[in-house]
């Protein structure tokens, strides 16, 4: 039953352009809530829904409908685009979404709202008196949704509820001051050895693909074909940005020689030998890759005041340069110039202890002065429990088999590299 006094929300189809305009300007917007993302989901039928209070558009939902053997479901990536600080609006929007699922006869409806669970410090500790939106979890469960729980990031959820976000509202100088000392030292060193970042084009995608392929050989995952990245750039257009980091090896060689000639290492023979070896290495890299090779690349999206680092990789033979530090410094300023205030570094395990196998990813992303961010997670409104349970069991099995096959195909390459 609808609570007395709550205005009824009307749900109806809206044009793609209207959906994207609303999502772009909304504080709970996300690139996966747009028609641009829907265009990439070739296996799903998208539905663009508007939630209206009389003639005023109050929220949207980008629904992906999938009908396949043994299952029929609705999925709303990152949840409907609603003002989650307005509980009455949220309840009506969610009830409207449930009714759409009922009318379509789906087996289940899945959402994973991009709603902050609670404020935490960089170590993951709750901040006393900070924001807390667990009341949204309570609302969802009261409406019949089943919560996957506040578990580990890599627990089979369709999106990662943990991330680290850099606040871009301060000046660029203030943002960089919050980088860790190793990050700042890298940037100073880059000025000496000729590391720079520029905006890329589709012509640079082979570099991104090659760097991803190199990492896939180390970590044992399946790299994307170039067509995947081309489709992302085409779908998102001006909302996509490709960054390419390069090194001028002639400048690196001359910069090191200048340091040696300055007498800086006269009283430190060990440091001098290290610099001579670094110079020799630069010369060898130049002979192999040319004078100004690309050494890192990253594909980002931006929408309204938010940006997302989707795919960033570096050349394995230039790991010692720490090129991604330079790429992030450039991307942060570029995104800030485009009005971005929240620079999302896109995912980590949620665990901040060194014992966690993914600790290195967290440790690197936090070194840019980012904020620990935890969302409330995944919820299913299950209409047909038996069919849904069978499909979930089969889906888990399919995922395990897929991971095993990928590991066998790609993981073994490292042993022969």
C-alpha positions as CSV (number, residue, x, y, z in Angstrom):
1,X,0.0,0.0,0.0
2,X,1.1,3.6,-0.7
3,X,1.6,5.6,2.4
4,X,-1.1,8.3,2.9
5,X,0.1,11.8,2.0
6,X,2.8,10.6,-0.5
7,X,2.3,12.0,-4.0
8,X,1.8,9.2,-6.6
9,X,4.7,9.1,-9.1
10,X,3.9,8.4,-12.7
11,X,6.3,6.1,-14.6
12,X,6.6,6.5,-18.4
13,X,9.0,6.1,-21.2
14,X,11.2,9.1,-22.1
15,X,13.5,9.9,-25.0
16,X,17.2,9.0,-24.7
17,X,18.3,12.7,-24.9
18,X,16.0,13.6,-22.0
19,X,17.3,10.7,-19.9
20,X,20.9,11.7,-20.5
21,X,20.3,15.4,-19.8
22,X,18.7,14.6,-16.4
23,X,21.3,12.1,-15.4
24,X,24.2,14.4,-16.4
25,X,23.0,17.1,-14.1
26,X,21.9,15.0,-11.1
27,X,24.0,14.4,-8.0
28,X,23.2,10.7,-8.2
29,X,24.0,10.5,-11.9
30,X,26.4,7.9,-13.3
31,X,27.6,7.1,-16.8
32,X,26.0,3.6,-16.5
33,X,22.6,5.3,-16.0
34,X,22.7,6.8,-19.5
35,X,21.5,5.8,-23.0
36,X,25.2,5.9,-24.0
37,X,25.9,3.0,-21.7
38,X,22.7,1.2,-22.9
39,X,23.9,1.4,-26.5
40,X,26.9,-0.8,-25.6
41,X,24.8,-3.6,-23.9
42,X,24.1,-5.6,-27.1
43,X,22.5,-8.5,-25.3
44,X,19.9,-6.4,-23.4
45,X,16.8,-4.4,-24.3
46,X,17.0,-1.0,-22.8
47,X,14.0,1.0,-21.4
48,X,14.3,4.7,-20.5
49,X,11.9,5.5,-17.7
50,X,11.0,8.9,-16.2
51,X,9.4,9.3,-12.8
52,X,7.0,12.2,-12.9
53,X,5.2,14.2,-10.2
54,X,2.5,15.7,-12.3
55,X,4.5,17.2,-15.2
56,X,7.8,17.5,-13.3
57,X,10.5,14.9,-14.0
58,X,11.7,13.8,-10.6
59,X,13.9,10.8,-11.5
60,X,14.9,8.3,-14.1
61,X,15.8,4.7,-14.5
62,X,17.8,3.1,-17.3
63,X,16.5,-0.5,-17.3
64,X,18.3,-3.3,-19.0
65,X,15.9,-6.2,-19.8
66,X,17.4,-9.6,-20.5
67,X,15.5,-12.6,-21.8
68,X,17.6,-15.7,-22.2
69,X,17.3,-19.4,-21.6
70,X,16.0,-19.9,-18.1
71,X,15.8,-16.3,-17.0
72,X,14.0,-13.0,-17.5
73,X,15.2,-10.0,-15.5
74,X,15.4,-6.3,-15.2
75,X,18.7,-4.7,-14.2
76,X,19.1,-1.0,-13.3
77,X,22.8,-0.2,-13.1
78,X,23.7,1.8,-10.0
79,X,20.0,2.1,-9.3
80,X,17.4,4.6,-10.5
81,X,18.5,8.3,-10.6
82,X,16.6,9.7,-7.7
83,X,17.3,12.1,-4.9
84,X,18.1,9.6,-2.2
85,X,18.0,12.3,0.4
86,X,14.2,12.5,-0.2
87,X,12.8,9.2,1.3
88,X,9.3,9.8,0.1
89,X,10.4,10.3,-3.5
90,X,12.6,7.3,-3.3
91,X,9.9,5.1,-2.0
92,X,7.5,6.1,-4.7
93,X,10.2,5.7,-7.4
94,X,11.1,2.3,-6.1
95,X,7.5,1.2,-5.9
96,X,7.1,2.4,-9.5
97,X,10.1,0.3,-10.5
98,X,8.7,-2.7,-8.8
99,X,5.4,-2.2,-10.6
100,X,7.2,-2.1,-13.9
101,X,8.9,-5.4,-13.1
102,X,5.5,-6.9,-12.0
103,X,3.9,-5.8,-15.3
104,X,6.7,-7.3,-17.4
105,X,6.6,-10.6,-15.5
106,X,10.3,-10.7,-14.9
107,X,11.9,-13.3,-12.6
108,X,13.8,-10.7,-10.6
109,X,14.7,-7.0,-10.6
110,X,18.2,-6.0,-9.6
111,X,19.5,-2.6,-8.5
112,X,22.7,-1.5,-6.9
113,X,22.2,2.2,-5.9
114,X,25.2,4.5,-5.9
115,X,24.3,5.6,-2.4
116,X,27.0,6.1,0.2
117,X,26.6,3.6,3.0
118,X,28.5,5.7,5.6
119,X,31.4,8.1,5.7
120,X,34.8,6.5,6.5
121,X,38.3,7.7,6.9
122,X,41.0,6.5,4.5
123,X,41.7,3.5,6.7
124,X,38.0,2.5,6.4
125,X,37.0,3.4,10.0
126,X,33.6,5.0,10.4
127,X,33.7,8.7,11.0
128,X,31.8,9.6,14.1
129,X,28.9,12.0,13.2
130,X,29.5,11.4,9.5
131,X,26.9,10.7,6.9
132,X,25.0,7.4,7.1
133,X,22.5,6.1,4.6
134,X,21.8,2.7,6.0
135,X,18.2,3.9,6.2
136,X,18.1,3.4,2.5
137,X,19.0,-0.3,2.9
138,X,16.2,-0.5,5.5
139,X,13.7,1.1,3.0
140,X,14.7,-1.3,0.2
141,X,14.3,-4.4,2.4
142,X,11.0,-3.1,3.7
143,X,9.8,-3.0,0.0
144,X,10.8,-6.6,-0.5
145,X,14.3,-6.3,-1.9
146,X,16.9,-8.9,-0.7
147,X,20.2,-7.3,0.2
148,X,23.4,-9.1,-0.9
149,X,25.0,-7.7,2.2
150,X,27.9,-5.4,3.2
151,X,30.6,-7.9,2.0
152,X,33.9,-8.0,0.2
153,X,34.1,-6.1,-3.1
154,X,34.9,-9.1,-5.2
155,X,32.0,-11.3,-4.1
156,X,30.3,-11.7,-7.4
157,X,28.4,-8.4,-7.4
158,X,27.8,-6.9,-10.8
159,X,29.5,-3.6,-9.8
160,X,32.1,-2.8,-7.1
161,X,30.5,-0.9,-4.2
162,X,33.9,0.3,-3.0
163,X,36.0,3.0,-4.7
164,X,38.4,5.9,-3.9
165,X,37.5,9.4,-5.1
166,X,39.6,12.5,-5.3
167,X,37.9,15.8,-4.5
168,X,38.7,18.3,-7.2
169,X,37.1,21.3,-5.7
170,X,40.4,22.7,-4.3
171,X,43.0,24.4,-6.5
172,X,45.2,22.1,-8.6
173,X,48.1,23.1,-6.4
174,X,46.2,22.1,-3.2
175,X,45.2,18.8,-4.8
176,X,48.8,17.9,-5.7
177,X,50.0,18.9,-2.2
178,X,47.8,16.1,-0.9
179,X,49.6,13.5,-3.1
180,X,52.0,11.3,-1.1
181,X,55.7,12.1,-1.2
182,X,56.5,9.3,-3.7
183,X,53.9,10.7,-6.1
184,X,55.2,14.2,-5.8
185,X,58.8,13.0,-6.2
186,X,57.8,11.1,-9.3
187,X,56.3,14.3,-10.8
188,X,59.5,16.3,-10.0
189,X,61.6,13.6,-11.6
190,X,59.4,13.5,-14.7
191,X,60.2,17.2,-15.3
192,X,63.9,16.3,-15.5
193,X,63.6,13.2,-17.7
194,X,61.0,14.4,-20.1
195,X,57.8,12.6,-19.1
196,X,54.6,14.3,-20.4
197,X,51.0,13.5,-20.9
198,X,48.7,14.6,-23.7
199,X,45.2,14.0,-25.0
200,X,44.9,11.0,-27.2
201,X,42.8,10.0,-30.2
202,X,41.5,6.7,-31.7
203,X,44.9,6.4,-33.3
204,X,46.4,5.8,-29.9
205,X,44.2,2.9,-29.0
206,X,46.7,0.3,-30.1
207,X,49.0,1.5,-27.4
208,X,46.3,1.1,-24.8
209,X,45.6,-2.4,-26.0
210,X,49.2,-3.3,-26.0
211,X,49.7,-2.1,-22.4
212,X,46.6,-4.0,-21.3
213,X,47.9,-7.1,-23.0
214,X,51.2,-6.8,-21.2
215,X,49.4,-6.6,-17.8
216,X,47.1,-9.5,-18.8
217,X,50.1,-11.8,-19.2
218,X,51.2,-10.9,-15.7
219,X,47.8,-11.1,-14.0
220,X,46.1,-13.7,-16.2
221,X,43.0,-11.9,-17.4
222,X,41.5,-11.7,-20.9
223,X,42.4,-8.4,-22.6
224,X,39.9,-6.4,-24.6
225,X,40.0,-6.2,-28.4
226,X,40.6,-2.7,-29.8
227,X,37.0,-2.7,-31.1
228,X,35.8,-2.7,-27.4
229,X,37.6,0.6,-26.7
230,X,36.5,2.1,-30.1
231,X,32.9,1.4,-29.2
232,X,33.3,3.1,-25.8
233,X,34.8,6.2,-27.5
234,X,32.0,6.2,-30.1
235,X,29.2,5.8,-27.6
236,X,30.3,8.4,-25.2
237,X,31.8,10.9,-27.7
238,X,32.8,14.1,-25.9
239,X,32.1,12.4,-22.5
240,X,35.2,10.2,-23.2
241,X,38.8,11.1,-22.9
242,X,41.9,9.2,-23.8
243,X,45.2,10.2,-22.2
244,X,48.7,9.1,-23.4
245,X,51.9,9.5,-21.5
246,X,55.2,9.7,-23.3
247,X,58.9,10.0,-22.5
248,X,61.5,11.9,-24.4
249,X,64.5,9.5,-24.0
250,X,66.9,12.1,-25.4
251,X,65.9,14.5,-22.7
252,X,66.2,11.7,-20.1
253,X,69.7,11.0,-21.2
254,X,70.7,14.6,-21.3
255,X,69.0,15.3,-18.0
256,X,70.9,12.5,-16.2
257,X,74.1,13.7,-17.8
258,X,73.5,17.2,-16.6
259,X,73.0,15.9,-13.1
260,X,76.2,14.0,-13.3
261,X,78.1,17.0,-14.7
262,X,76.8,19.3,-11.9
263,X,78.9,17.3,-9.4
264,X,75.7,16.4,-7.5
265,X,77.0,12.8,-7.0
266,X,80.8,13.5,-6.5
267,X,80.7,12.5,-2.9
268,X,78.3,9.5,-3.4
269,X,80.0,7.0,-5.7
270,X,77.1,4.5,-5.3
271,X,74.5,7.1,-6.4
272,X,76.8,8.1,-9.3
273,X,77.0,4.4,-10.5
274,X,73.2,4.2,-10.2
275,X,72.8,7.3,-12.5
276,X,75.2,5.9,-15.0
277,X,73.3,2.7,-15.2
278,X,70.0,4.6,-15.5
279,X,71.6,6.6,-18.4
280,X,72.7,3.3,-20.1
281,X,69.2,1.9,-19.6
282,X,67.7,5.0,-21.3
283,X,70.0,4.6,-24.2
284,X,69.0,0.9,-24.6
285,X,65.3,1.7,-24.4
286,X,65.8,4.4,-27.1
287,X,67.5,1.9,-29.3
288,X,64.5,-0.5,-28.9
289,X,61.5,1.9,-28.8
290,X,62.6,5.1,-30.4
291,X,63.3,8.5,-29.0
292,X,59.7,9.3,-27.7
293,X,57.7,6.2,-27.0
294,X,54.3,6.1,-25.3
295,X,54.6,4.5,-21.9
296,X,51.1,4.7,-20.4
297,X,47.6,5.3,-21.6
298,X,44.2,5.7,-19.9
299,X,40.6,5.8,-21.1
300,X,38.3,7.9,-18.9
301,X,34.6,9.0,-18.9
302,X,33.1,12.2,-17.5
303,X,29.5,13.2,-17.0
304,X,28.5,16.4,-15.3
305,X,30.7,16.9,-12.2
306,X,32.0,13.3,-12.1
307,X,34.7,11.4,-14.0
308,X,35.8,7.7,-14.0
309,X,39.1,6.1,-14.6
310,X,38.0,3.0,-16.5
311,X,41.2,1.6,-18.1
312,X,44.7,2.8,-17.3
313,X,47.8,0.8,-18.1
314,X,51.6,1.4,-18.5
315,X,54.4,-0.2,-20.5
316,X,56.0,-2.9,-18.5
317,X,59.5,-2.0,-19.7
318,X,59.1,1.5,-18.2
319,X,57.6,0.5,-14.8
320,X,60.5,2.3,-13.1
321,X,59.4,5.6,-14.6
322,X,56.0,5.5,-12.7
323,X,54.3,7.0,-15.8
324,X,50.7,6.6,-14.4
325,X,51.5,9.2,-11.8
326,X,52.0,11.7,-14.6
327,X,48.9,10.6,-16.4
328,X,46.8,11.1,-13.3
329,X,48.3,14.5,-12.7
330,X,47.4,15.6,-16.2
331,X,44.0,13.9,-16.2
332,X,43.0,15.5,-12.9
333,X,43.8,19.0,-14.2
334,X,42.0,18.3,-17.5
335,X,38.9,16.9,-15.7
336,X,38.9,19.9,-13.3
337,X,39.0,22.2,-16.3
338,X,35.9,20.4,-17.6
339,X,34.0,21.1,-14.4
340,X,34.6,17.7,-12.7
341,X,34.5,17.7,-8.9
342,X,34.7,14.0,-8.2
343,X,37.5,12.0,-9.8
344,X,36.6,8.4,-9.3
345,X,39.6,6.0,-9.4
346,X,37.1,3.1,-9.9
347,X,37.3,0.3,-7.4
348,X,39.3,-1.5,-4.8
349,X,38.6,-4.4,-2.4
350,X,37.3,-2.4,0.5
351,X,40.0,-3.9,2.7
352,X,42.8,-1.6,3.9
353,X,45.0,-4.3,5.6
354,X,48.3,-5.4,4.0
355,X,47.3,-9.0,4.2
356,X,44.6,-8.4,1.6
357,X,45.8,-9.7,-1.8
358,X,44.6,-6.5,-3.5
359,X,46.2,-4.1,-1.0
360,X,48.6,-2.7,-3.5
361,X,45.8,-1.3,-5.6
362,X,44.3,0.4,-2.5
363,X,47.7,1.7,-1.4
364,X,48.4,3.3,-4.8
365,X,45.0,4.9,-5.2
366,X,45.0,6.4,-1.7
367,X,48.4,8.0,-2.4
368,X,46.6,10.7,-4.4
369,X,44.7,12.0,-1.4
370,X,41.5,10.2,-2.3
371,X,38.5,9.5,-0.1
372,X,37.3,6.0,0.9
373,X,33.8,5.5,-0.5
374,X,31.5,2.6,0.2
375,X,28.1,2.3,-1.4
376,X,25.1,0.3,0.0
377,X,25.5,-2.6,-2.5
378,X,23.3,-5.0,-4.5
379,X,19.6,-5.7,-4.0
380,X,17.2,-8.1,-5.8
381,X,13.4,-7.9,-5.9
382,X,12.7,-11.6,-6.5
383,X,9.3,-12.4,-8.1
384,X,10.0,-16.1,-9.0
385,X,12.3,-17.5,-6.3
386,X,12.7,-21.0,-7.7
387,X,13.6,-19.9,-11.2
388,X,15.9,-17.1,-9.9
389,X,17.7,-19.5,-7.5
390,X,18.3,-22.0,-10.3
391,X,19.6,-19.4,-12.6
392,X,21.9,-17.9,-10.0
393,X,23.4,-21.3,-9.2
394,X,23.9,-21.9,-12.9
395,X,25.4,-18.5,-13.4
396,X,27.9,-19.0,-10.6
397,X,29.0,-22.2,-12.2
398,X,29.3,-20.5,-15.6
399,X,31.4,-17.8,-14.1
400,X,33.7,-20.3,-12.4
401,X,34.2,-22.2,-15.6
402,X,34.9,-18.9,-17.5
403,X,37.4,-17.8,-14.9
404,X,39.1,-21.2,-15.1
405,X,39.3,-21.1,-18.9
406,X,40.7,-17.6,-18.9
407,X,43.3,-18.6,-16.3
408,X,44.3,-21.6,-18.4
409,X,44.6,-19.5,-21.6
410,X,46.1,-16.3,-20.3
411,X,47.6,-17.1,-16.9
412,X,50.0,-19.6,-18.4
413,X,51.6,-17.1,-20.7
414,X,53.5,-15.5,-17.9
415,X,55.5,-18.8,-17.3
416,X,56.7,-18.7,-20.9
417,X,57.3,-14.9,-21.2
